[in-house]
Every structure is written in C-alpha cells, then in structure tokens.
C-alpha cells in the first residue's frame, strides 16, 4: 500500500501502517487514469471495515452501511452551514485566504470558506506527492474548480464511520446511493510558488428538516488552477 504524507507548518499526516486490503475491483470510469499512476488502494476499505461490509460484484463494489435513510427537502429550503462567523476570524487570516483566491468575488468566497468550518482555517503547506480526494454522487458533475477536498485519512474515516453524509456535512443534492471518488494533485510548475491551502473542521449543516453533524476535516484549495484536473479513481454503492 502506498504511503502518502502531508507535511507543513501546522501538521504532518502519515497514513497508518495496516495490512493491505484485498485488491479493489477494476475502476468503472469514463475518465482514463494515467498509465504511469496506478489507482490508490484506499486504506480502510476492506472486506470487513467497521460498520461497512464491502461485497465484490461483477460491476464493482457494494458497501453495506448503517447510514440514515435518504431524504429530500423542498427546493425552497436553503442549505446552510453552521460554522465560524467570519467576524470572529483574525483579519490577517481572512486576508491571507482572500489573497489566495483568484476570483473577483474573493471576499465573498473567503467568508463562505470560513463559515464552512467550526474553527479558524489553518494554513497547510503541501509537498509534491500530496493527493486530495472528493466524493460526488455517481454520475454527477466532475468537481472541476471545487475548493473543498479531503486527505486520504479523512476519506477513510468518513467511509468507515457508516455515516458518510453526516461526517462530511453533505447537502441533500449530493446524497446518493452511489458515489465516485475523484483525486487531484498539485501541478509541478505551481509547486515552485509554494501553494498554500487551508484546513478546518467541517461544520454542522441545516437544510429544512435535514441536519448533518459534520466533524470531518476538510482541505480548502483557494486556487483550483494550481491543481490537476479531477480524475475519478474509484466508485462504490451504498447498500441498506
């Protein structure tokens, strides 16, 4: 199993050394994976992993889960995060986030980034081998330009929790029976400029009667242009 390390001024993350799980079934993806890079053997996804049980099928993997039933809120019920108030964040931190955002409405985006977490975003300096992941509904839009990603450790914790939607604070529009995992890595030429990203704890969310607890760790990339295009590396189905 490959080892991915995140290092910087604020934390160093090293995946735990655990016995390698059985090989995952072939990826079902319309997006080709570069021949020089094999899809990751995702840690924590084993044939007996906490509240999940992975069952091999001819079309992929099925993950049995104890997650809450799926629901749908009326369209008028707005999704909101119950995170940090931007006014409580030190001015210097907020300005540092704004500085890294290339869009014209950088201040608005920075406020949304702060409100998506319950603590003050911390700077993370990355290294060449950093890989980040994002879960999207199966068949959904490729998350090009998204600013919200996660480390392999957070991905592992979310899947093993049995409450993926709760752990990641997903809105109802992104709750599904099947999910795809996308991966991005920093562009080599951008690394020379010392790419800065941020990390915070995902805030609880509310969307009408639908609530999530959050609690996972998120990585925020202010400038998606410094990262490779998202590549689908795995997909799985939730079985009740």
N, C-alpha and C positions, 0 to 999 in steps of 0.2 A: 504494500500500500504506500502510495506516495505521501510525502510529508510536506505540508505547506506551512510556512512560518510567516506571521505578520509581526513586524517589529517597528518600533518608533519611540518617540519620546514619552509616550504615555502608556503603552503596553506592548508585550510580546506574547503572541499566541502560537502555541505549538500543539498540534493535534495529539491526543493521547495514543500511546502505542498499544494497540489492541490487535488480537488475531485477525487476519484478513478474512472478510466475509466471503461467501460463495460469489462467484463471478455473477455480475448482473446480466440479465438478458440483453441481446443486441438493442441498441438505441433505435427508436422509431422516430426519425426526424427527417423533415424535408430540407433541413439546413445541414449541409455536409460538414463533418468535423475534420479539421485539418489533419492530413495524413501524418504529420510529424508529431501530433499530440494526441495521445490516447485519452478517451473519456475517463474521468476520475472514478475510482472505486470509492463511492461515497461512504465515509465512515459512519457507523451507527445504523446503517440499513442492512440488517442481517435477517436471517430467516426466523429469528426469534429476538425481536428488539423491543423491549418494554411493552407498551400497550399495542404495538403493531405486530402483525404477522405477515410477512411477505410471501406470497404464493406465486410461483412461476407459472406462466401461461404461454401459449404459443404466440400471443400478441404483445407480451410484455409482463409487467409485474402488477399484482393486485395487493394493496396494503389494507388489511382489515384494521379498522380503527374504532375507538370508542368516542369519537368526536360528537359534539351536539348535532341534532338534526339540522338540515339546511332550511333556510327561511328566506323570505322575500319581503322587503319593506316597500310601502307605496313610494312612487317616484318623487313625491314632494318632500319626503323625509330626508333631510340633508345629512350626509356623513360628516362627522366632526371628530377631531382628536381632542382629548382632554389632557393636553401636555403643558409644557412650560410656557408661561407668559413671556413674550419677547421683552417686555419692560423689565423683567427680573434678570435678564442676561446682561452681564457687563458690556458696556459699549464697545470695548476693544474686541471682544469675542464676536459680537454681531457684525462689526465692521470687517473682521477677518473673513467671515463667511461670505459677506456681500462682495468682497474683493475677488473671491474665487469664482463667483457666478458670472458667466459671460452674457446672460440675457439682460435686456434693457430694464425689465422689472425685477432687478436683483433684490431690492429691499423686500418686496412682497414675497418672493420665493424664500428669502432668508427667514422671514417671520414664520412661514409655513414649515420650514425645516425645524426651527426651534420648537414650534407647537406640536410637532410630531413625536417629540420625546418628553420624558418627565424630568430629565436632568439637563444640565448645560452641556452642549456638544463639545467634545474634546478633540483636539487635532490629532490625527494619525498620519505619520509619515510612512509611506509604503516602500516596498522593495520590488525588485524585478519579477520575482516569482509569485507575487500576490495574485490571487484569483478570488473574485467575488461572485455571489450567486443570487438569483432571484426566482421566486416561484410565481408562475402565472397560470390561469385556467387553461386547460388543454384546448388547443385550437384558437386561443386568444391572440391578441396583438403582441408581436415581438417587442420587448421592453426597451426599444431604442430610445435613448435620451433620458431614461428614468434616473432619478437621483438617489433612489433608495435601494440598497443592496444588503447583503449579509455575508459573513465569513462562513467557511465550512463548519465551524463549531456551532454557530447559530442555526445553520441549516440542519445539522444533525440533531440538535436539541429540539427544534420545532417538530421534526418528524417523529422523534422518539416520545414526545410529550403526549401524543394522542389527541392533542387539541391544537392542531396546526393553525387554524384560523384565529383562535384566541391568542396564541403565543405571538403571532405576527401582526395582530390587530387588523386583519383584512376587512375591507368593506364588502358588503353583500354582493356587489357586482363582480367580485373576484373570488367568491366562494363557489366551489365546483366539486364534482365527483372525480374529476381527473385533473392532474396538474403536470406542468412541464417545468423543468429546471434549466435556467439559462446561466451562462458563465461569461464574464468579461475579465480582461487582463489589461494592465496599463500599456499604452503604446510606448515602444522603446524610445522614440525621439522625445516624448513628453517627460520621460523619467529624468532627463538631464535638467529639467527645470524644477525638480523636486515637487512632484504632485502632492498636494495637500488634500486630505479627505477628513471627514469628521465621524465621530461615533457617539451614539446616545442610546438610552433605553427606550424602547417603543412604548408609547403612551396608550392608555385605555381609549376606546373609541365608542361613539354612540351614533346610531342611525335609526331613528324612530324607536321601536321597542327592542331593536337588536343592539347588543352590547358586546364588546370584547375587553379582555383584561390587559392585553399587551404583555410586556415583560421581557420580550426578546431583545437582543442587541442589534441595532441597525447601523450600517455604514452608509454615510451620505457622501456622494461624489458630486460636488458643485458643478464640475465641468465634464460632461459626458464625452466631449470631443477629445479628451485626453485618454480615452479608453477604447478598446477594440469594440467592434460591433458584437452584440449579444449572440452567442451560439448555443443552441439547445443541446444539452448534454445528457439529459435523462427525462423520462416521463413515468408517471405512476397513477394508479387509480385507487380511490378510497372505496372500500367495501364495508358496508354497515353490517 
